[in-house]
Amino acid sequence: MLAIHQYCITDFQDEVRALVARGSVGRQQRIYELRKYFSNRQWQKVERLLAEEDYLLRGHIIDLVGKESWISDD
């Protein structure tokens, strides 16, 4: 379970990027599927944070974390 304190959206996005990097969640999954990584009380805070930032729970995780950019080795 992830620990959430007084997150700002960038902290939350970093946590979600870490879940994606570990393969725990996929970028095409819905944001509401992140719920299983939080307690009920923490998830309420997450929902408020996402609503304040105009993210929909039915949106995809890629919408939350943004597209990845890769530095070319050329």
PQR file of N, CA, C, O and H, with PARSE charges and radii, in Angstrom:
ATOM      1  N   MET A   1       0.831  -1.173   0.000 -0.4000 1.5000
ATOM      2  CA  MET A   1       0.000   0.000   0.000 -0.0000 2.0000
ATOM      3  C   MET A   1       0.882   1.244   0.000  0.5500 1.7000
ATOM      4  O   MET A   1       1.860   1.312   0.744 -0.5500 1.4000
ATOM      5  N   LEU A   2       0.545   2.214  -0.819 -0.4000 1.5000
ATOM      6  CA  LEU A   2       1.310   3.449  -0.896 -0.0000 2.0000
ATOM      7  C   LEU A   2       0.929   4.372   0.251  0.5500 1.7000
ATOM      8  O   LEU A   2      -0.210   4.360   0.718 -0.5500 1.4000
ATOM      9  H   LEU A   2      -0.249   2.158  -1.424  0.4000 1.0000
ATOM     10  N   ALA A   3       1.862   5.148   0.687 -0.4000 1.5000
ATOM     11  CA  ALA A   3       1.595   6.129   1.742 -0.0000 2.0000
ATOM     12  C   ALA A   3       1.287   7.469   1.105  0.5500 1.7000
ATOM     13  O   ALA A   3       2.032   7.941   0.246 -0.5500 1.4000
ATOM     14  H   ALA A   3       2.787   5.158   0.307  0.4000 1.0000
ATOM     15  N   ILE A   4       0.205   8.074   1.519 -0.4000 1.5000
ATOM     16  CA  ILE A   4      -0.147   9.399   1.006 -0.0000 2.0000
ATOM     17  C   ILE A   4      -0.270  10.349   2.181  0.5500 1.7000
ATOM     18  O   ILE A   4      -0.956  10.066   3.164 -0.5500 1.4000
ATOM     19  H   ILE A   4      -0.400   7.690   2.217  0.4000 1.0000
ATOM     20  N   HIS A   5       0.383  11.440   2.066 -0.4000 1.5000
ATOM     21  CA  HIS A   5       0.325  12.455   3.113 -0.0000 2.0000
ATOM     22  C   HIS A   5      -0.399  13.652   2.504  0.5500 1.7000
ATOM     23  O   HIS A   5      -1.517  13.498   2.012 -0.5500 1.4000
ATOM     24  H   HIS A   5       0.940  11.670   1.268  0.4000 1.0000
ATOM     25  N   GLN A   6       0.175  14.776   2.523 -0.4000 1.5000
ATOM     26  CA  GLN A   6      -0.375  15.948   1.863 -0.0000 2.0000
ATOM     27  C   GLN A   6       0.275  16.027   0.482  0.5500 1.7000
ATOM     28  O   GLN A   6       1.227  16.779   0.275 -0.5500 1.4000
ATOM     29  H   GLN A   6       1.083  14.901   2.923  0.4000 1.0000
ATOM     30  N   TYR A   7      -0.241  15.256  -0.440 -0.4000 1.5000
ATOM     31  CA  TYR A   7       0.310  15.211  -1.782 -0.0000 2.0000
ATOM     32  C   TYR A   7      -0.087  16.419  -2.597  0.5500 1.7000
ATOM     33  O   TYR A   7      -1.179  16.970  -2.460 -0.5500 1.4000
ATOM     34  H   TYR A   7      -1.014  14.645  -0.271  0.4000 1.0000
ATOM     35  N   CYS A   8       0.830  16.806  -3.439 -0.4000 1.5000
ATOM     36  CA  CYS A   8       0.460  17.685  -4.535 -0.0000 2.0000
ATOM     37  C   CYS A   8       0.370  16.763  -5.755  0.5500 1.7000
ATOM     38  O   CYS A   8       0.804  15.613  -5.696 -0.5500 1.4000
ATOM     39  H   CYS A   8       1.718  16.359  -3.550  0.4000 1.0000
ATOM     40  N   ILE A   9      -0.173  17.247  -6.818 -0.4000 1.5000
ATOM     41  CA  ILE A   9      -0.399  16.388  -7.984 -0.0000 2.0000
ATOM     42  C   ILE A   9       0.904  15.831  -8.537  0.5500 1.7000
ATOM     43  O   ILE A   9       0.927  14.694  -9.009 -0.5500 1.4000
ATOM     44  H   ILE A   9      -0.526  18.182  -6.866  0.4000 1.0000
ATOM     45  N   THR A  10       1.982  16.590  -8.493 -0.4000 1.5000
ATOM     46  CA  THR A  10       3.247  16.084  -9.041 -0.0000 2.0000
ATOM     47  C   THR A  10       3.791  14.938  -8.198  0.5500 1.7000
ATOM     48  O   THR A  10       4.379  14.003  -8.742 -0.5500 1.4000
ATOM     49  H   THR A  10       1.964  17.513  -8.110  0.4000 1.0000
ATOM     50  N   ASP A  11       3.608  14.992  -6.880 -0.4000 1.5000
ATOM     51  CA  ASP A  11       4.029  13.868  -6.024 -0.0000 2.0000
ATOM     52  C   ASP A  11       3.226  12.617  -6.363  0.5500 1.7000
ATOM     53  O   ASP A  11       3.774  11.521  -6.470 -0.5500 1.4000
ATOM     54  H   ASP A  11       3.130  15.751  -6.438  0.4000 1.0000
ATOM     55  N   PHE A  12       1.922  12.800  -6.529 -0.4000 1.5000
ATOM     56  CA  PHE A  12       1.064  11.664  -6.868 -0.0000 2.0000
ATOM     57  C   PHE A  12       1.443  11.089  -8.227  0.5500 1.7000
ATOM     58  O   PHE A  12       1.506   9.871  -8.389 -0.5500 1.4000
ATOM     59  H   PHE A  12       1.476  13.691  -6.442  0.4000 1.0000
ATOM     60  N   GLN A  13       1.692  11.944  -9.190 -0.4000 1.5000
ATOM     61  CA  GLN A  13       2.092  11.480 -10.515 -0.0000 2.0000
ATOM     62  C   GLN A  13       3.401  10.694 -10.446  0.5500 1.7000
ATOM     63  O   GLN A  13       3.554   9.687 -11.138 -0.5500 1.4000
ATOM     64  H   GLN A  13       1.641  12.934  -9.058  0.4000 1.0000
ATOM     65  N   ASP A  14       4.336  11.140  -9.625 -0.4000 1.5000
ATOM     66  CA  ASP A  14       5.601  10.416  -9.456 -0.0000 2.0000
ATOM     67  C   ASP A  14       5.363   9.023  -8.887  0.5500 1.7000
ATOM     68  O   ASP A  14       5.986   8.056  -9.324 -0.5500 1.4000
ATOM     69  H   ASP A  14       4.211  11.958  -9.063  0.4000 1.0000
ATOM     70  N   GLU A  15       4.454   8.917  -7.903 -0.4000 1.5000
ATOM     71  CA  GLU A  15       4.124   7.618  -7.325 -0.0000 2.0000
ATOM     72  C   GLU A  15       3.526   6.688  -8.378  0.5500 1.7000
ATOM     73  O   GLU A  15       3.862   5.506  -8.442 -0.5500 1.4000
ATOM     74  H   GLU A  15       3.948   9.703  -7.547  0.4000 1.0000
ATOM     75  N   VAL A  16       2.637   7.239  -9.200 -0.4000 1.5000
ATOM     76  CA  VAL A  16       1.991   6.437 -10.239 -0.0000 2.0000
ATOM     77  C   VAL A  16       3.007   6.033 -11.302  0.5500 1.7000
ATOM     78  O   VAL A  16       2.968   4.905 -11.793 -0.5500 1.4000
ATOM     79  H   VAL A  16       2.364   8.199  -9.148  0.4000 1.0000
ATOM     80  N   ARG A  17       3.913   6.936 -11.664 -0.4000 1.5000
ATOM     81  CA  ARG A  17       4.967   6.582 -12.624 -0.0000 2.0000
ATOM     82  C   ARG A  17       5.810   5.420 -12.100  0.5500 1.7000
ATOM     83  O   ARG A  17       6.210   4.543 -12.867 -0.5500 1.4000
ATOM     84  H   ARG A  17       3.945   7.852 -11.265  0.4000 1.0000
ATOM     85  N   ALA A  18       6.076   5.414 -10.804 -0.4000 1.5000
ATOM     86  CA  ALA A  18       6.841   4.320 -10.200 -0.0000 2.0000
ATOM     87  C   ALA A  18       6.067   3.001 -10.308  0.5500 1.7000
ATOM     88  O   ALA A  18       6.660   1.957 -10.578 -0.5500 1.4000
ATOM     89  H   ALA A  18       5.752   6.126 -10.181  0.4000 1.0000
ATOM     90  N   LEU A  19       4.753   3.045 -10.099 -0.4000 1.5000
ATOM     91  CA  LEU A  19       3.932   1.837 -10.259 -0.0000 2.0000
ATOM     92  C   LEU A  19       3.963   1.343 -11.701  0.5500 1.7000
ATOM     93  O   LEU A  19       4.027   0.139 -11.952 -0.5500 1.4000
ATOM     94  H   LEU A  19       4.271   3.894  -9.879  0.4000 1.0000
ATOM     95  N   VAL A  20       3.918   2.273 -12.637 -0.4000 1.5000
ATOM     96  CA  VAL A  20       3.979   1.904 -14.058 -0.0000 2.0000
ATOM     97  C   VAL A  20       5.343   1.300 -14.374  0.5500 1.7000
ATOM     98  O   VAL A  20       5.418   0.279 -15.057 -0.5500 1.4000
ATOM     99  H   VAL A  20       3.867   3.251 -12.432  0.4000 1.0000
ATOM    100  N   ALA A  21       6.418   1.912 -13.889 -0.4000 1.5000
ATOM    101  CA  ALA A  21       7.776   1.427 -14.156 -0.0000 2.0000
ATOM    102  C   ALA A  21       7.975   0.022 -13.599  0.5500 1.7000
ATOM    103  O   ALA A  21       8.675  -0.792 -14.201 -0.5500 1.4000
ATOM    104  H   ALA A  21       6.356   2.742 -13.334  0.4000 1.0000
ATOM    105  N   ARG A  22       7.360  -0.268 -12.447 -0.4000 1.5000
ATOM    106  CA  ARG A  22       7.471  -1.609 -11.847 -0.0000 2.0000
ATOM    107  C   ARG A  22       6.579  -2.619 -12.540  0.5500 1.7000
ATOM    108  O   ARG A  22       6.715  -3.823 -12.324 -0.5500 1.4000
ATOM    109  H   ARG A  22       6.792   0.394 -11.958  0.4000 1.0000
ATOM    110  N   GLY A  23       5.671  -2.140 -13.369 -0.4000 1.5000
ATOM    111  CA  GLY A  23       4.744  -3.039 -14.048 -0.0000 2.0000
ATOM    112  C   GLY A  23       3.534  -3.383 -13.200  0.5500 1.7000
ATOM    113  O   GLY A  23       2.780  -4.292 -13.546 -0.5500 1.4000
ATOM    114  H   GLY A  23       5.561  -1.162 -13.545  0.4000 1.0000
ATOM    115  N   SER A  24       3.332  -2.674 -12.096 -0.4000 1.5000
ATOM    116  CA  SER A  24       2.179  -2.933 -11.231 -0.0000 2.0000
ATOM    117  C   SER A  24       0.880  -2.490 -11.877  0.5500 1.7000
ATOM    118  O   SER A  24      -0.165  -3.104 -11.662 -0.5500 1.4000
ATOM    119  H   SER A  24       3.945  -1.935 -11.815  0.4000 1.0000
ATOM    120  N   VAL A  25       0.938  -1.426 -12.669 -0.4000 1.5000
ATOM    121  CA  VAL A  25      -0.223  -0.941 -13.411 -0.0000 2.0000
ATOM    122  C   VAL A  25       0.222  -0.610 -14.829  0.5500 1.7000
ATOM    123  O   VAL A  25       1.392  -0.324 -15.086 -0.5500 1.4000
ATOM    124  H   VAL A  25       1.787  -0.926 -12.844  0.4000 1.0000
ATOM    125  N   GLY A  26      -0.733  -0.657 -15.730 -0.4000 1.5000
ATOM    126  CA  GLY A  26      -0.453  -0.318 -17.117 -0.0000 2.0000
ATOM    127  C   GLY A  26      -0.933   1.079 -17.440  0.5500 1.7000
ATOM    128  O   GLY A  26      -1.861   1.582 -16.806 -0.5500 1.4000
ATOM    129  H   GLY A  26      -1.683  -0.889 -15.521  0.4000 1.0000
ATOM    130  N   ARG A  27      -0.317   1.702 -18.409 -0.4000 1.5000
ATOM    131  CA  ARG A  27      -0.684   3.068 -18.783 -0.0000 2.0000
ATOM    132  C   ARG A  27      -2.098   3.164 -19.344  0.5500 1.7000
ATOM    133  O   ARG A  27      -2.706   4.233 -19.297 -0.5500 1.4000
ATOM    134  H   ARG A  27       0.437   1.293 -18.924  0.4000 1.0000
ATOM    135  N   GLN A  28      -2.625   2.071 -19.871 -0.4000 1.5000
ATOM    136  CA  GLN A  28      -3.968   2.098 -20.456 -0.0000 2.0000
ATOM    137  C   GLN A  28      -5.063   1.723 -19.453  0.5500 1.7000
ATOM    138  O   GLN A  28      -6.245   1.738 -19.795 -0.5500 1.4000
ATOM    139  H   GLN A  28      -2.131   1.203 -19.910  0.4000 1.0000
ATOM    140  N   GLN A  29      -4.681   1.391 -18.227 -0.4000 1.5000
ATOM    141  CA  GLN A  29      -5.673   1.093 -17.206 -0.0000 2.0000
ATOM    142  C   GLN A  29      -6.352   2.381 -16.768  0.5500 1.7000
ATOM    143  O   GLN A  29      -5.825   3.475 -16.971 -0.5500 1.4000
ATOM    144  H   GLN A  29      -3.720   1.380 -17.949  0.4000 1.0000
ATOM    145  N   ARG A  30      -7.518   2.239 -16.170 -0.4000 1.5000
ATOM    146  CA  ARG A  30      -8.268   3.395 -15.673 -0.0000 2.0000
ATOM    147  C   ARG A  30      -7.660   3.890 -14.366  0.5500 1.7000
ATOM    148  O   ARG A  30      -7.120   3.106 -13.587 -0.5500 1.4000
ATOM    149  H   ARG A  30      -7.946   1.351 -16.006  0.4000 1.0000
ATOM    150  N   ILE A  31      -7.750   5.180 -14.136 -0.4000 1.5000
ATOM    151  CA  ILE A  31      -7.196   5.783 -12.926 -0.0000 2.0000
ATOM    152  C   ILE A  31      -7.812   5.159 -11.679  0.5500 1.7000
ATOM    153  O   ILE A  31      -7.116   4.974 -10.681 -0.5500 1.4000
ATOM    154  H   ILE A  31      -8.189   5.818 -14.770  0.4000 1.0000
ATOM    155  N   TYR A  32      -9.112   4.829 -11.717 -0.4000 1.5000
ATOM    156  CA  TYR A  32      -9.756   4.275 -10.527 -0.0000 2.0000
ATOM    157  C   TYR A  32      -9.160   2.939 -10.106  0.5500 1.7000
ATOM    158  O   TYR A  32      -9.366   2.511  -8.970 -0.5500 1.4000
ATOM    159  H   TYR A  32      -9.677   4.980 -12.528  0.4000 1.0000
ATOM    160  N   GLU A  33      -8.440   2.280 -10.978 -0.4000 1.5000
ATOM    161  CA  GLU A  33      -7.816   1.002 -10.628 -0.0000 2.0000
ATOM    162  C   GLU A  33      -6.636   1.178  -9.675  0.5500 1.7000
ATOM    163  O   GLU A  33      -6.139   0.200  -9.117 -0.5500 1.4000
ATOM    164  H   GLU A  33      -8.274   2.628 -11.901  0.4000 1.0000
ATOM    165  N   LEU A  34      -6.191   2.409  -9.487 -0.4000 1.5000
ATOM    166  CA  LEU A  34      -5.128   2.686  -8.520 -0.0000 2.0000
ATOM    167  C   LEU A  34      -5.641   2.549  -7.090  0.5500 1.7000
ATOM    168  O   LEU A  34      -4.847   2.502  -6.150 -0.5500 1.4000
ATOM    169  H   LEU A  34      -6.595   3.204  -9.940  0.4000 1.0000
ATOM    170  N   ARG A  35      -6.947   2.486  -6.920 -0.4000 1.5000
ATOM    171  CA  ARG A  35      -7.571   2.431  -5.604 -0.0000 2.0000
ATOM    172  C   ARG A  35      -7.019   1.296  -4.739  0.5500 1.7000
ATOM    173  O   ARG A  35      -6.907   1.442  -3.522 -0.5500 1.4000
ATOM    174  H   ARG A  35      -7.592   2.524  -7.683  0.4000 1.0000
ATOM    175  N   LYS A  36      -6.682   0.196  -5.348 -0.4000 1.5000
ATOM    176  CA  LYS A  36      -6.227  -0.959  -4.565 -0.0000 2.0000
ATOM    177  C   LYS A  36      -4.883  -0.722  -3.877  0.5500 1.7000
ATOM    178  O   LYS A  36      -4.463  -1.530  -3.049 -0.5500 1.4000
ATOM    179  H   LYS A  36      -6.773   0.077  -6.337  0.4000 1.0000
ATOM    180  N   TYR A  37      -4.216   0.361  -4.206 -0.4000 1.5000
ATOM    181  CA  TYR A  37      -2.921   0.670  -3.596 -0.0000 2.0000
ATOM    182  C   TYR A  37      -3.053   1.639  -2.414  0.5500 1.7000
ATOM    183  O   TYR A  37      -2.046   2.059  -1.843 -0.5500 1.4000
ATOM    184  H   TYR A  37      -4.557   1.017  -4.878  0.4000 1.0000
ATOM    185  N   PHE A  38      -4.274   1.990  -2.052 -0.4000 1.5000
ATOM    186  CA  PHE A  38      -4.525   2.957  -0.994 -0.0000 2.0000
ATOM    187  C   PHE A  38      -5.598   2.454  -0.042  0.5500 1.7000
ATOM    188  O   PHE A  38      -6.471   1.677  -0.428 -0.5500 1.4000
ATOM    189  H   PHE A  38      -5.092   1.649  -2.516  0.4000 1.0000
ATOM    190  N   SER A  39      -5.525   2.904   1.205 -0.4000 1.5000
ATOM    191  CA  SER A  39      -6.604   2.619   2.147 -0.0000 2.0000
ATOM    192  C   SER A  39      -7.811   3.466   1.744  0.5500 1.7000
ATOM    193  O   SER A  39      -7.692   4.375   0.922 -0.5500 1.4000
ATOM    194  H   SER A  39      -4.815   3.535   1.519  0.4000 1.0000
ATOM    195  N   ASN A  40      -8.969   3.164   2.326 -0.4000 1.5000
ATOM    196  CA  ASN A  40     -10.178   3.935   1.993 -0.0000 2.0000
ATOM    197  C   ASN A  40     -10.002   5.411   2.319  0.5500 1.7000
ATOM    198  O   ASN A  40     -10.405   6.268   1.532 -0.5500 1.4000
ATOM    199  H   ASN A  40      -9.066   2.426   2.994  0.4000 1.0000
ATOM    200  N   ARG A  41      -9.413   5.718   3.451 -0.4000 1.5000
ATOM    201  CA  ARG A  41      -9.221   7.112   3.857 -0.0000 2.0000
ATOM    202  C   ARG A  41      -8.243   7.818   2.910  0.5500 1.7000
ATOM    203  O   ARG A  41      -8.465   8.966   2.524 -0.5500 1.4000
ATOM    204  H   ARG A  41      -9.086   5.022   4.090  0.4000 1.0000
ATOM    205  N   GLN A  42      -7.163   7.125   2.541 -0.4000 1.5000
ATOM    206  CA  GLN A  42      -6.202   7.711   1.620 -0.0000 2.0000
ATOM    207  C   GLN A  42      -6.832   7.935   0.253  0.5500 1.7000
ATOM    208  O   GLN A  42      -6.586   8.957  -0.387 -0.5500 1.4000
ATOM    209  H   GLN A  42      -6.983   6.193   2.855  0.4000 1.0000
ATOM    210  N   TRP A  43      -7.645   6.984  -0.197 -0.4000 1.5000
ATOM    211  CA  TRP A  43      -8.260   7.107  -1.517 -0.0000 2.0000
ATOM    212  C   TRP A  43      -9.194   8.314  -1.583  0.5500 1.7000
ATOM    213  O   TRP A  43      -9.296   8.959  -2.626 -0.5500 1.4000
ATOM    214  H   TRP A  43      -7.845   6.153   0.323  0.4000 1.0000
ATOM    215  N   GLN A  44      -9.867   8.619  -0.495 -0.4000 1.5000
ATOM    216  CA  GLN A  44     -10.715   9.806  -0.468 -0.0000 2.0000
ATOM    217  C   GLN A  44      -9.887  11.063  -0.726  0.5500 1.7000
ATOM    218  O   GLN A  44     -10.328  11.971  -1.430 -0.5500 1.4000
ATOM    219  H   GLN A  44      -9.785   8.095   0.352  0.4000 1.0000
ATOM    220  N   LYS A  45      -8.694  11.109  -0.156 -0.4000 1.5000
ATOM    221  CA  LYS A  45      -7.796  12.247  -0.388 -0.0000 2.0000
ATOM    222  C   LYS A  45      -7.339  12.279  -1.844  0.5500 1.7000
ATOM    223  O   LYS A  45      -7.260  13.341  -2.461 -0.5500 1.4000
ATOM    224  H   LYS A  45      -8.336  10.371   0.417  0.4000 1.0000
ATOM    225  N   VAL A  46      -7.041  11.105  -2.378 -0.4000 1.5000
ATOM    226  CA  VAL A  46      -6.621  11.012  -3.776 -0.0000 2.0000
ATOM    227  C   VAL A  46      -7.745  11.489  -4.690  0.5500 1.7000
ATOM    228  O   VAL A  46      -7.503  12.244  -5.631 -0.5500 1.4000
ATOM    229  H   VAL A  46      -7.105  10.241  -1.877  0.4000 1.0000
ATOM    230  N   GLU A  47      -8.974  11.050  -4.415 -0.4000 1.5000
ATOM    231  CA  GLU A  47     -10.107  11.481  -5.236 -0.0000 2.0000
ATOM    232  C   GLU A  47     -10.268  12.999  -5.222  0.5500 1.7000
ATOM    233  O   GLU A  47     -10.521  13.611  -6.259 -0.5500 1.4000
ATOM    234  H   GLU A  47      -9.170  10.437  -3.651  0.4000 1.0000
ATOM    235  N   ARG A  48     -10.120  13.601  -4.048 -0.4000 1.5000
ATOM    236  CA  ARG A  48     -10.221  15.070  -3.957 -0.0000 2.0000
ATOM    237  C   ARG A  48      -9.115  15.741  -4.760  0.5500 1.7000
ATOM    238  O   ARG A  48      -9.355  16.701  -5.492 -0.5500 1.4000
ATOM    239  H   ARG A  48      -9.914  13.104  -3.205  0.4000 1.0000
ATOM    240  N   LEU A  49      -7.906  15.222  -4.613 -0.4000 1.5000
ATOM    241  CA  LEU A  49      -6.765  15.779  -5.337 -0.0000 2.0000
ATOM    242  C   LEU A  49      -6.995  15.700  -6.845  0.5500 1.7000
ATOM    243  O   LEU A  49      -6.781  16.675  -7.565 -0.5500 1.4000
ATOM    244  H   LEU A  49      -7.712  14.442  -4.019  0.4000 1.0000
ATOM    245  N   LEU A  50      -7.428  14.545  -7.311 -0.4000 1.5000
ATOM    246  CA  LEU A  50      -7.661  14.367  -8.741 -0.0000 2.0000
ATOM    247  C   LEU A  50      -8.786  15.275  -9.237  0.5500 1.7000
ATOM    248  O   LEU A  50      -8.695  15.844 -10.326 -0.5500 1.4000
ATOM    249  H   LEU A  50      -7.602  13.753  -6.727  0.4000 1.0000
ATOM    250  N   ALA A  51      -9.840  15.409  -8.442 -0.4000 1.5000
ATOM    251  CA  ALA A  51     -10.957  16.284  -8.829 -0.0000 2.0000
ATOM    252  C   ALA A  51     -10.497  17.734  -8.909  0.5500 1.7000
ATOM    253  O   ALA A  51     -10.882  18.460  -9.825 -0.5500 1.4000
ATOM    254  H   ALA A  51      -9.914  14.947  -7.558  0.4000 1.0000
ATOM    255  N   GLU A  52      -9.677  18.154  -7.957 -0.4000 1.5000
ATOM    256  CA  GLU A  52      -9.158  19.530  -7.973 -0.0000 2.0000
ATOM    257  C   GLU A  52      -8.332  19.809  -9.216  0.5500 1.7000
ATOM    258  O   GLU A  52      -8.286  20.937  -9.705 -0.5500 1.4000
ATOM    259  H   GLU A  52      -9.364  17.564  -7.212  0.4000 1.0000
ATOM    260  N   GLU A  53      -7.680  18.767  -9.721 -0.4000 1.5000
ATOM    261  CA  GLU A  53      -6.822  18.918 -10.903 -0.0000 2.0000
ATOM    262  C   GLU A  53      -7.542  18.529 -12.194  0.5500 1.7000
ATOM    263  O   GLU A  53      -6.917  18.427 -13.250 -0.5500 1.4000
ATOM    264  H   GLU A  53      -7.717  17.851  -9.323  0.4000 1.0000
ATOM    265  N   ASP A  54      -8.856  18.311 -12.107 -0.4000 1.5000
ATOM    266  CA  ASP A  54      -9.704  17.990 -13.269 -0.0000 2.0000
ATOM    267  C   ASP A  54      -9.379  16.660 -13.943  0.5500 1.7000
ATOM    268  O   ASP A  54      -9.493  16.536 -15.162 -0.5500 1.4000
ATOM    269  H   ASP A  54      -9.363  18.393 -11.249  0.4000 1.0000
ATOM    270  N   TYR A  55      -8.975  15.669 -13.155 -0.4000 1.5000
ATOM    271  CA  TYR A  55      -8.782  14.315 -13.673 -0.0000 2.0000
ATOM    272  C   TYR A  55     -10.025  13.501 -13.364  0.5500 1.7000
ATOM    273  O   TYR A  55     -10.579  13.600 -12.270 -0.5500 1.4000
ATOM    274  H   TYR A  55      -8.883  15.769 -12.164  0.4000 1.0000
ATOM    275  N   LEU A  56     -10.460  12.708 -14.309 -0.4000 1.5000
ATOM    276  CA  LEU A  56     -11.605  11.827 -14.117 -0.0000 2.0000
ATOM    277  C   LEU A  56     -11.114  10.443 -13.728  0.5500 1.7000
ATOM    278  O   LEU A  56     -10.128   9.957 -14.282 -0.5500 1.4000
ATOM    279  H   LEU A  56     -10.010  12.628 -15.199  0.4000 1.0000
ATOM    280  N   LEU A  57     -11.785   9.809 -12.785 -0.4000 1.5000
ATOM    281  CA  LEU A  57     -11.386   8.469 -12.350 -0.0000 2.0000
ATOM    282  C   LEU A  57     -11.510   7.462 -13.477  0.5500 1.7000
ATOM    283  O   LEU A  57     -10.810   6.450 -13.481 -0.5500 1.4000
ATOM    284  H   LEU A  57     -12.586  10.204 -12.335  0.4000 1.0000
ATOM    285  N   ARG A  58     -12.379   7.720 -14.423 -0.4000 1.5000
ATOM    286  CA  ARG A  58     -12.525   6.796 -15.554 -0.0000 2.0000
ATOM    287  C   ARG A  58     -11.481   7.054 -16.642  0.5500 1.7000
ATOM    288  O   ARG A  58     -11.393   6.308 -17.618 -0.5500 1.4000
ATOM    289  H   ARG A  58     -12.948   8.542 -14.421  0.4000 1.0000
ATOM    290  N   GLY A  59     -10.689   8.119 -16.465 -0.4000 1.5000
ATOM    291  CA  GLY A  59      -9.617   8.416 -17.417 -0.0000 2.0000
ATOM    292  C   GLY A  59      -8.516   7.371 -17.329  0.5500 1.7000
ATOM    293  O   GLY A  59      -8.484   6.574 -16.391 -0.5500 1.4000
ATOM    294  H   GLY A  59     -10.760   8.724 -15.672  0.4000 1.0000
ATOM    295  N   HIS A  60      -7.631   7.372 -18.287 -0.4000 1.5000
ATOM    296  CA  HIS A  60      -6.522   6.409 -18.310 -0.0000 2.0000
ATOM    297  C   HIS A  60      -5.325   6.944 -17.530  0.5500 1.7000
ATOM    298  O   HIS A  60      -5.126   8.153 -17.415 -0.5500 1.4000
ATOM    299  H   HIS A  60      -7.657   8.019 -19.049  0.4000 1.0000
ATOM    300  N   ILE A  61      -4.552   6.034 -17.010 -0.4000 1.5000
ATOM    301  CA  ILE A  61      -3.364   6.399 -16.244 -0.0000 2.0000
ATOM    302  C   ILE A  61      -2.403   7.230 -17.095  0.5500 1.7000
ATOM    303  O   ILE A  61      -1.735   8.119 -16.567 -0.5500 1.4000
ATOM    304  H   ILE A  61      -4.714   5.052 -17.103  0.4000 1.0000
ATOM    305  N   ILE A  62      -2.321   6.962 -18.388 -0.4000 1.5000
ATOM    306  CA  ILE A  62      -1.436   7.728 -19.263 -0.0000 2.0000
ATOM    307  C   ILE A  62      -1.833   9.209 -19.263  0.5500 1.7000
ATOM    308  O   ILE A  62      -0.975  10.079 -19.412 -0.5500 1.4000
ATOM    309  H   ILE A  62      -2.864   6.240 -18.817  0.4000 1.0000
ATOM    310  N   ASP A  63      -3.132   9.498 -19.096 -0.4000 1.5000
ATOM    311  CA  ASP A  63      -3.584  10.890 -19.019 -0.0000 2.0000
ATOM    312  C   ASP A  63      -3.031  11.568 -17.775  0.5500 1.7000
ATOM    313  O   ASP A  63      -2.763  12.770 -17.779 -0.5500 1.4000
ATOM    314  H   ASP A  63      -3.829   8.792 -18.975  0.4000 1.0000
ATOM    315  N   LEU A  64      -2.864  10.800 -16.724 -0.4000 1.5000
ATOM    316  CA  LEU A  64      -2.375  11.318 -15.457 -0.0000 2.0000
ATOM    317  C   LEU A  64      -0.869  11.525 -15.467  0.5500 1.7000
ATOM    318  O   LEU A  64      -0.378  12.560 -15.015 -0.5500 1.4000
ATOM    319  H   LEU A  64      -3.081   9.824 -16.720  0.4000 1.0000
ATOM    320  N   VAL A  65      -0.138  10.548 -15.980 -0.4000 1.5000
ATOM    321  CA  VAL A  65       1.329  10.613 -15.911 -0.0000 2.0000
ATOM    322  C   VAL A  65       1.958  11.222 -17.148  0.5500 1.7000
ATOM    323  O   VAL A  65       3.148  11.538 -17.149 -0.5500 1.4000
ATOM    324  H   VAL A  65      -0.537   9.708 -16.347  0.4000 1.0000
ATOM    325  N   GLY A  66       1.175  11.390 -18.195 -0.4000 1.5000
ATOM    326  CA  GLY A  66       1.725  11.979 -19.415 -0.0000 2.0000
ATOM    327  C   GLY A  66       2.484  10.950 -20.228  0.5500 1.7000
ATOM    328  O   GLY A  66       2.795   9.857 -19.755 -0.5500 1.4000
ATOM    329  H   GLY A  66       0.209  11.134 -18.194  0.4000 1.0000
ATOM    330  N   LYS A  67       2.770  11.320 -21.443 -0.4000 1.5000
ATOM    331  CA  LYS A  67       3.514  10.400 -22.294 -0.0000 2.0000
ATOM    332  C   LYS A  67       4.984  10.430 -21.919  0.5500 1.7000
ATOM    333  O   LYS A  67       5.512  11.441 -21.455 -0.5500 1.4000
ATOM    334  H   LYS A  67       2.518  12.208 -21.827  0.4000 1.0000
ATOM    335  N   GLU A  68       5.622   9.307 -22.132 -0.4000 1.5000
ATOM    336  CA  GLU A  68       7.041   9.201 -21.826 -0.0000 2.0000
ATOM    337  C   GLU A  68       7.855   9.754 -22.982  0.5500 1.7000
ATOM    338  O   GLU A  68       7.497   9.587 -24.148 -0.5500 1.4000
ATOM    339  H   GLU A  68       5.194   8.485 -22.509  0.4000 1.0000
ATOM    340  N   SER A  69       8.929  10.399 -22.652 -0.4000 1.5000
ATOM    341  CA  SER A  69       9.834  10.866 -23.700 -0.0000 2.0000
ATOM    342  C   SER A  69      11.163  10.130 -23.550  0.5500 1.7000
ATOM    343  O   SER A  69      11.641   9.897 -22.439 -0.5500 1.4000
ATOM    344  H   SER A  69       9.219  10.535 -21.704  0.4000 1.0000
ATOM    345  N   TRP A  70      11.724   9.784 -24.647 -0.4000 1.5000
ATOM    346  CA  TRP A  70      12.971   9.024 -24.664 -0.0000 2.0000
ATOM    347  C   TRP A  70      14.050   9.857 -25.320  0.5500 1.7000
ATOM    348  O   TRP A  70      13.797  10.532 -26.318 -0.5500 1.4000
ATOM    349  H   TRP A  70      11.336   9.973 -25.549  0.4000 1.0000
ATOM    350  N   ILE A  71      15.218   9.818 -24.782 -0.4000 1.5000
ATOM    351  CA  ILE A  71      16.356  10.500 -25.368 -0.0000 2.0000
ATOM    352  C   ILE A  71      16.990   9.555 -26.379  0.5500 1.7000
ATOM    353  O   ILE A  71      17.336   8.420 -26.049 -0.5500 1.4000
ATOM    354  H   ILE A  71      15.424   9.270 -23.971  0.4000 1.0000
ATOM    355  N   SER A  72      17.137  10.023 -27.592 -0.4000 1.5000
ATOM    356  CA  SER A  72      17.699   9.196 -28.646 -0.0000 2.0000
ATOM    357  C   SER A  72      19.188   8.945 -28.382  0.5500 1.7000
ATOM    358  O   SER A  72      19.913   9.824 -27.916 -0.5500 1.4000
ATOM    359  H   SER A  72      16.856  10.944 -27.859  0.4000 1.0000
ATOM    360  N   ASP A  73      19.613   7.732 -28.691 -0.4000 1.5000
ATOM    361  CA  ASP A  73      21.013   7.373 -28.530 -0.0000 2.0000
ATOM    362  C   ASP A  73      21.854   7.754 -29.735  0.5500 1.7000
ATOM    363  O   ASP A  73      23.053   7.477 -29.769 -0.5500 1.4000
ATOM    364  H   ASP A  73      19.024   7.018 -29.070  0.4000 1.0000
ATOM    365  N   ASP A  74      21.236   8.386 -30.723 -0.4000 1.5000
ATOM    366  CA  ASP A  74      21.949   8.747 -31.960 -0.0000 2.0000
ATOM    367  C   ASP A  74      23.039   9.731 -31.721  0.5500 1.7000
ATOM    368  O   ASP A  74      23.727  10.131 -32.661 -0.5500 1.4000
ATOM    369  H   ASP A  74      20.262   8.611 -30.696  0.4000 1.0000
TER
END
